[in-house]
Amino acid sequence: MSIINVENLNFSFGDKTILNNISFRLLKEDHAGLVGSNGAGKTTLFNILTGRLVPDSGTMQYSSSKKVGYLDQHSILTEGLSIRDTLRQVFSDLYKIEKKMLDIGDKLGHCASEDMERLLKDLGVLQDKLYISDFYSIDSKIDQVAQGLGLFALDMSTPVEKLSGGQRTKVKLAKLLLENPDILLLDEPTNYLDKEHIEWLSEYLVHYPNSFMVISHDTDFLDKITNVIYHLEFTNIKRYPGSYNKYLKLKDEETKRYIEQYAKQQEEIKRMEDFIKKNIVRAATTKRAQSKMKQLNKIERLEKPKPSLKSNFSFIFSGDSGKHVFDSYDLNIGYNYPIMNNLNLHITKGERIAVTGCNGIGKSTLLKTIMGVIPPLGGKIKLGESLTPIYFEQETKASDLTAIEEVWNAYPKKTQREIREALARCGLRQELIFQKMSSLSGGEQAKVRLCKLMMYPGNWLLLDEPTNHLDVNAKLALKEAIVNFNGTVVLVCHESDFYCDFVTRIWDLEQQVFRQ
């Protein structure tokens, strides 16, 4: 049974075609992954499916009365509410029924006898609705999801406006799961989740009773939860049955077959063209040449295989720093109050350190304190000599500048050609560099920000969750750039597979362990 039926959908942004005549069906039993490189149009497709964008043409039909739930990176939580009250909003209709019951209870204490039977009947109807909806286990459901996503560690009474961006994303995800929609659309749900919470979400989605479609660059996560993959590439979409790893195998075989078919066709075309060229002017063979020309004109020519635009990151090493890079003594970090106390940390030249721990523990705060973005709340910091840091901040607000303006403003002495070449090396297509940063996908924005850092010589990399939003190939390119960098590295990252084979030490802030 088809839950969503999309036919001949087209969408363009300015003169750039994002989706070209795509058609697909999401079936009731589909636990689907939506994959493709950064900027392929995945989030755009989700925004069309949820009505946030209107397609240029084509049709989109849902099964009758199906509820769609969408997790995006830009939805807003109501300020003034605690985490628990925010999650209780999901059940607001049931709480209204409870309020009506309480009002009826008040009336029963002083109503006329002729009204009592009617009020008791109304009370019974409302009571049945609450029982059918499992109203009295709401807090248990909330606790289960909150525990699974790590919200208990934040204190459920915390106002949502005091949460970090990653923590707010967790609350949005928990709220969406509690809504239990017929169709679940999740855009990068594992960003900001710790390993154990990703495992919990994987198990939850494997047993999810309805259909869902997930955008994610976490390939292990996708492989666990999917039974079908939709691949968006070069403005078209294609369905592959099975898990993510099965999709990779099928896609690789398909690509090899197409390249072989294209090569064979090109050989045949070349052979026919050579025959025509040699024989068209000779009276004895001109008819055969004309016949061969008709055959050539009837050939349905295969399109030349398009290479995917790959990212090629690299960082400029400015020269050696002093032996001691960073030392802290009884350091307290936080904003209005300390979230971590008495940190005695030491970094020497050439070390590669991964900073780990649950969301909200203080990883980003630590990097900001090291960089002097925020002051320490106590203790001392000592920086080494001849340091030139290169800092990638996790959360930045996208500007209204175009991608090329964003980089050019940072390096006004560079030529436009140099800026364009640098953006191209980072995997930005030509048409993207003249779009506003706010209109780019999260992965495209990250590539622009990395491009700015690549042009600045330094000897100390401080990277705060740089892999968030990056596609698989871009992650591999970034990893290679870090491995090849000759300086010191401090990396905040929730993907142990990304850093496990090149770091020399791990700072586990959750356990307060700073081990080799």
C-alpha positions in Angstrom: 0.0 0.0 0.0 1.3 3.4 -1.0 1.5 6.0 1.8 3.0 8.8 -0.4 2.8 8.9 -4.1 5.0 11.4 -5.9 4.7 11.8 -9.7 6.7 14.0 -12.1 7.9 16.4 -9.4 10.0 19.4 -10.5 11.6 22.1 -8.4 14.2 24.7 -9.2 16.0 27.4 -7.1 16.7 30.3 -9.4 18.2 28.9 -12.5 19.4 25.7 -10.7 17.3 22.5 -11.1 17.1 20.7 -7.8 14.5 18.0 -8.7 13.8 17.0 -12.2 10.7 15.0 -13.0 11.1 12.6 -10.1 8.5 10.0 -9.2 8.5 7.5 -6.3 6.2 5.8 -3.8 6.7 5.4 -0.1 5.0 2.2 1.0 3.4 1.4 4.3 6.1 -1.1 5.2 9.0 1.2 4.1 11.7 2.0 6.7 13.6 4.2 4.2 16.9 6.0 4.0 17.2 9.1 1.8 20.9 9.4 0.7 22.9 11.7 -1.6 25.8 14.1 -1.5 25.5 17.5 0.2 23.3 19.8 -1.8 21.6 17.0 -3.8 18.2 18.2 -2.6 17.3 15.8 0.2 16.1 18.5 2.7 14.4 20.3 -0.2 12.4 17.1 -0.9 11.4 16.9 2.7 10.2 20.5 2.7 8.1 19.8 -0.3 6.7 16.6 1.2 5.6 18.6 4.3 4.2 21.6 2.4 6.9 24.0 3.4 7.9 24.4 -0.2 5.7 24.3 -3.3 7.0 22.4 -6.3 7.1 24.0 -9.7 5.0 21.1 -11.1 4.1 17.6 -10.5 1.7 15.9 -8.0 2.0 14.5 -4.5 -0.7 12.4 -2.8 -0.9 11.1 0.7 -3.2 8.2 1.9 -6.3 9.7 3.5 -6.0 11.1 7.0 -2.3 10.2 7.4 -0.4 12.2 10.0 3.1 13.4 8.9 5.8 14.2 11.5 8.9 16.1 10.5 12.2 16.7 12.4 14.2 19.5 10.8 17.0 21.6 12.2 15.1 24.9 12.2 11.8 24.3 14.1 11.3 26.4 17.3 10.5 25.3 20.8 8.2 27.4 23.0 10.2 29.4 25.5 9.2 29.4 29.1 8.3 25.7 29.1 10.4 23.0 30.8 11.6 19.9 28.9 8.8 17.8 30.5 6.1 20.4 29.7 7.3 20.7 26.2 7.0 16.9 25.7 3.5 17.0 27.4 2.4 19.4 24.6 2.1 16.3 22.4 -0.9 15.1 24.6 -2.6 18.5 25.0 -5.9 17.2 23.7 -5.9 14.6 26.4 -5.1 17.1 29.1 -8.1 19.2 27.8 -10.3 16.2 28.3 -8.9 15.7 31.8 -9.7 19.4 32.5 -13.3 18.8 31.4 -13.5 15.8 33.7 -12.3 17.9 36.6 -14.8 20.6 35.8 -17.6 18.0 35.8 -16.4 16.7 39.1 -16.7 20.2 40.6 -20.2 20.6 39.2 -21.4 17.2 40.6 -20.8 18.5 44.1 -23.6 21.1 43.9 -25.7 20.3 40.8 -29.4 19.7 40.8 -30.5 16.0 40.9 -32.0 16.2 37.4 -28.6 17.2 36.0 -26.6 14.6 37.8 -27.4 11.7 35.4 -26.3 13.7 32.4 -23.1 14.9 34.0 -22.2 11.3 35.1 -22.9 10.1 31.5 -20.6 12.9 30.1 -18.0 12.0 32.7 -18.0 8.3 31.7 -17.6 9.2 28.0 -14.6 11.4 28.8 -13.1 8.7 31.1 -13.4 6.1 28.3 -11.5 8.4 25.9 -8.7 8.8 28.4 -8.4 5.0 29.0 -8.5 4.2 25.2 -5.7 6.8 24.7 -3.6 5.3 27.5 -3.7 8.7 29.2 -2.5 7.5 32.6 0.8 6.2 31.2 1.8 9.5 29.5 4.5 10.3 32.0 5.9 6.8 31.7 6.0 7.1 27.9 7.7 10.5 28.3 10.3 9.1 30.7 11.1 6.2 28.4 11.8 8.4 25.4 13.6 11.0 27.4 15.8 8.4 29.1 16.6 6.8 25.7 17.7 10.1 24.2 19.6 11.3 27.2 17.3 14.1 28.3 17.2 12.9 31.9 20.8 13.9 32.3 19.7 17.6 31.6 17.0 17.7 34.3 13.5 17.5 32.9 12.6 20.8 34.7 15.1 22.8 32.7 13.6 25.6 30.6 14.1 24.9 26.9 15.6 28.3 26.2 18.6 27.4 28.4 19.4 24.4 26.3 22.1 24.3 23.6 21.3 23.7 20.0 22.1 20.0 20.2 20.0 19.6 23.4 17.0 21.4 21.7 17.3 19.0 18.8 17.0 16.1 21.3 13.8 17.6 22.7 12.4 18.0 19.2 13.2 14.4 18.4 11.6 13.1 21.6 8.5 15.2 21.0 8.2 13.8 17.5 8.6 10.2 18.6 5.9 10.7 21.2 3.5 11.9 18.5 3.9 8.6 16.8 2.9 9.9 13.3 1.9 7.6 10.4 4.8 8.9 8.4 8.0 10.0 10.1 10.5 12.2 8.2 13.8 12.7 10.1 16.5 15.0 8.8 19.9 14.1 10.4 18.4 12.7 13.7 21.8 11.4 15.0 23.5 14.8 15.0 24.1 15.7 18.6 23.3 12.2 19.9 25.8 10.2 21.8 26.6 6.6 20.8 24.3 4.9 23.4 21.4 7.2 22.3 22.0 6.4 18.6 21.8 2.8 19.6 18.5 3.4 21.4 17.1 5.3 18.5 18.2 2.6 16.1 16.3 0.0 18.1 13.3 2.2 18.4 13.1 2.8 14.7 13.6 -0.9 13.8 10.4 -1.6 15.7 8.6 1.5 14.6 5.1 0.3 13.4 4.7 2.9 10.7 6.7 4.1 7.7 9.6 6.5 7.9 12.2 8.2 5.7 15.5 9.3 7.2 18.2 11.6 5.9 21.5 10.6 7.5 25.2 10.4 6.7 25.7 7.9 9.5 26.1 4.8 7.4 26.1 2.3 10.4 22.8 3.9 11.7 21.2 3.7 8.2 22.3 0.1 7.7 20.6 -1.0 11.0 17.2 0.7 10.5 16.5 0.6 6.7 14.8 -1.9 4.4 14.9 0.4 1.4 17.2 3.2 0.2 16.2 6.2 -2.0 19.2 7.7 -3.7 19.0 11.3 -4.9 21.6 12.2 -7.4 21.9 14.6 -10.4 18.2 15.8 -9.8 16.8 12.3 -10.0 15.8 9.7 -7.5 16.0 5.9 -7.6 14.8 3.2 -5.2 17.0 0.3 -4.0 15.5 -2.5 -1.9 17.3 -3.6 1.2 19.7 -2.2 3.7 22.3 0.6 3.2 25.1 -1.9 2.6 23.0 -3.8 0.1 22.3 -0.5 -1.7 26.1 0.2 -1.9 26.6 -3.1 -3.5 23.7 -2.7 -6.0 24.8 0.9 -6.8 28.4 -0.2 -7.4 27.3 -3.0 -9.7 24.9 -0.7 -11.6 27.5 2.0 -12.0 30.0 -0.5 -13.4 27.4 -1.9 -15.8 26.5 1.5 -17.1 30.2 2.5 -17.6 30.7 -0.7 -19.6 27.6 -0.1 -21.6 28.6 3.5 -22.3 32.1 2.4 -23.4 30.8 -0.3 -25.7 28.3 2.1 -27.3 31.1 4.7 -27.8 33.2 2.1 -29.5 30.3 1.1 -31.8 29.6 4.8 -32.6 33.3 5.4 -33.4 33.4 2.3 -35.6 30.3 3.4 -37.5 31.5 6.9 -37.9 34.9 5.7 -39.2 33.1 3.5 -41.7 30.8 6.3 -42.9 33.8 8.7 -43.2 35.8 6.2 -45.4 32.9 5.1 -47.6 30.5 8.0 -48.0 32.4 9.5 -51.0 33.1 6.2 -52.9 30.4 5.4 -55.4 30.7 1.7 -54.8 30.1 2.0 -51.1 28.0 5.2 -50.7 24.7 3.3 -50.2 26.2 1.1 -47.5 27.6 4.3 -45.8 24.2 6.0 -46.0 22.5 3.0 -44.5 25.0 2.9 -41.7 24.4 6.7 -41.1 20.6 6.0 -40.7 21.5 3.3 -38.1 23.8 5.7 -36.3 21.1 8.4 -36.2 18.6 5.9 -34.6 20.9 5.0 -31.8 19.6 6.1 -28.4 22.8 7.5 -27.0 23.6 6.9 -23.4 24.5 10.0 -21.4 28.2 10.3 -20.4 28.7 9.1 -16.8 28.8 12.0 -14.5 31.5 12.0 -11.9 30.4 13.1 -8.4 32.0 16.4 -7.3 34.4 15.4 -4.5 35.7 17.4 -1.6 39.4 17.9 -1.3 40.2 19.4 2.1 43.7 20.4 3.3 45.0 22.7 6.1 48.1 24.9 5.7 50.8 24.3 8.3 52.4 27.5 9.4 55.4 26.0 11.2 56.2 24.5 14.6 54.8 25.9 17.8 56.5 25.7 21.2 56.7 22.3 23.0 53.9 23.2 25.4 50.7 24.1 23.6 48.1 24.4 26.4 47.9 24.0 30.2 45.1 24.6 32.6 45.2 24.7 36.4 42.0 24.1 38.4 40.0 25.4 35.5 36.3 26.1 35.9 34.2 26.5 32.7 30.7 27.6 32.0 28.6 30.7 31.3 26.6 31.9 34.3 27.7 29.1 36.5 30.4 26.4 36.2 29.4 23.2 34.4 32.9 21.6 35.0 35.3 22.3 37.8 39.0 21.9 38.6 40.2 20.8 35.1 43.9 20.3 34.9 44.6 19.7 31.3 47.9 19.6 29.3 48.6 19.5 25.5 52.0 19.2 24.0 53.1 19.8 20.4 51.9 17.2 17.9 49.3 15.6 20.1 45.9 14.6 18.5 43.2 14.7 21.1 39.6 13.6 20.8 37.2 15.3 23.3 34.2 13.0 24.1 31.3 13.0 26.5 27.5 13.3 26.4 25.8 16.3 24.9 25.7 19.3 27.3 28.7 18.1 29.4 30.8 21.0 28.2 32.8 19.9 25.2 32.0 23.1 23.1 32.3 25.2 26.2 35.8 23.9 26.8 37.0 24.7 23.3 35.4 28.2 23.5 37.2 28.8 26.8 40.6 27.6 25.3 40.0 29.9 22.3 39.1 32.9 24.6 35.6 33.2 23.1 34.3 33.0 26.7 36.3 33.6 29.9 37.0 30.9 32.4 35.0 31.1 35.6 37.9 30.1 37.7 41.5 28.8 37.6 44.2 29.6 35.2 45.0 29.0 31.5 48.5 29.1 30.0 49.0 29.0 26.2 52.3 28.1 24.6 54.5 30.1 22.3 54.2 30.6 18.6 50.6 29.3 18.4 48.4 29.9 15.4 45.0 28.2 16.1 42.5 27.2 13.4 39.1 27.0 15.0 35.9 25.4 13.6 33.0 26.4 15.7 30.0 23.9 16.0 27.1 26.4 15.9 27.2 29.5 13.8 24.3 31.5 12.4 24.2 31.4 8.6 24.6 34.9 7.1 22.8 36.5 4.2 26.1 36.7 2.3 26.7 34.4 -0.7 29.2 31.6 -0.3 31.8 33.5 -2.4 31.2 36.7 -0.4 31.6 34.8 2.9 35.1 33.6 2.0 36.1 36.7 0.1 35.3 39.0 3.0 37.7 36.9 5.1 40.4 37.2 2.4 39.8 40.4 0.5 43.3 40.4 -1.1 42.5 37.1 -2.9 41.2 37.2 -6.5 37.7 36.0 -7.3 39.3 33.1 -9.3 41.3 32.0 -6.2 38.2 32.0 -4.0 36.1 30.1 -6.6 38.9 27.5 -7.0 39.1 27.1 -3.2 35.3 26.6 -3.0 35.4 24.1 -5.8 38.1 22.1 -4.0 35.8 21.8 -1.0 33.0 20.3 -3.2 30.9 23.4 -3.9 29.4 23.4 -7.4 29.6 26.6 -9.4 26.0 27.5 -9.1 26.1 27.2 -5.3 28.8 29.8 -4.7 26.5 32.6 -5.6 23.7 31.5 -3.3 23.2 33.0 0.2 24.6 31.0 3.0 21.2 30.8 4.7 19.8 29.0 1.6 22.5 26.3 1.6 22.1 22.9 3.2 23.9 22.2 6.5 26.6 20.2 4.7 27.2 23.0 2.1 27.5 25.6 4.8 30.1 23.4 6.6 32.1 23.1 3.4 32.1 26.9 3.0 33.3 27.4 6.6 36.0 24.7 6.2 37.1 26.5 3.0 37.7 29.7 5.0 39.9 27.7 7.5 41.8 26.0 4.7 43.1 29.3 3.5 44.5 30.3 6.9 48.0 29.0 7.9 48.1 27.5 11.4 49.7 24.9 13.6 46.8 24.0 16.0 43.5 22.6 14.8 40.5 23.0 17.1 37.5 21.4 15.5 34.1 21.2 17.2 31.9 18.5 15.6 33.1 19.2 12.1 31.5 16.0 10.7 27.9 17.1 11.4 26.0 17.4 8.1 28.9 16.3 6.0 28.3 13.5 3.5 30.3 10.3 3.5 32.9 11.3 0.9 33.4 14.7 2.5 34.0 13.0 5.9 36.7 10.8 4.4 38.3 13.9 2.8 38.2 15.8 6.1 39.7 12.8 7.9 42.6 12.7 5.4 43.2 16.4 5.8 43.4 16.1 9.6 45.7 13.0 9.3 48.0 14.9 6.9 48.1 18.1 9.1 51.6 18.4 10.8 50.4 20.4 13.8 48.4 19.7 17.0 44.8 18.7 16.9 41.9 18.9 19.4 38.7 17.4 18.0 35.2 17.2 19.4 33.4 14.4 17.6 30.7 11.9 18.5 31.7 9.5 15.7 34.4 7.3 17.2 34.9 5.6 13.8 36.0 8.9 12.4 38.9 9.5 14.9 39.8 6.2 16.5 42.7 5.4 14.3 44.6 8.7 14.4 44.1 10.3 17.8 46.9 9.9 20.4 44.7 10.7 23.5 41.0 10.9 24.5 39.6 13.4 26.9 36.4 11.8 28.3 34.7 14.8 30.0 31.8 12.6 31.2 34.1 10.3 33.2 36.8 12.9 33.8 39.3 10.6 32.3 42.1 12.1 30.1 43.8 8.9 28.9 46.4 8.0 26.3 
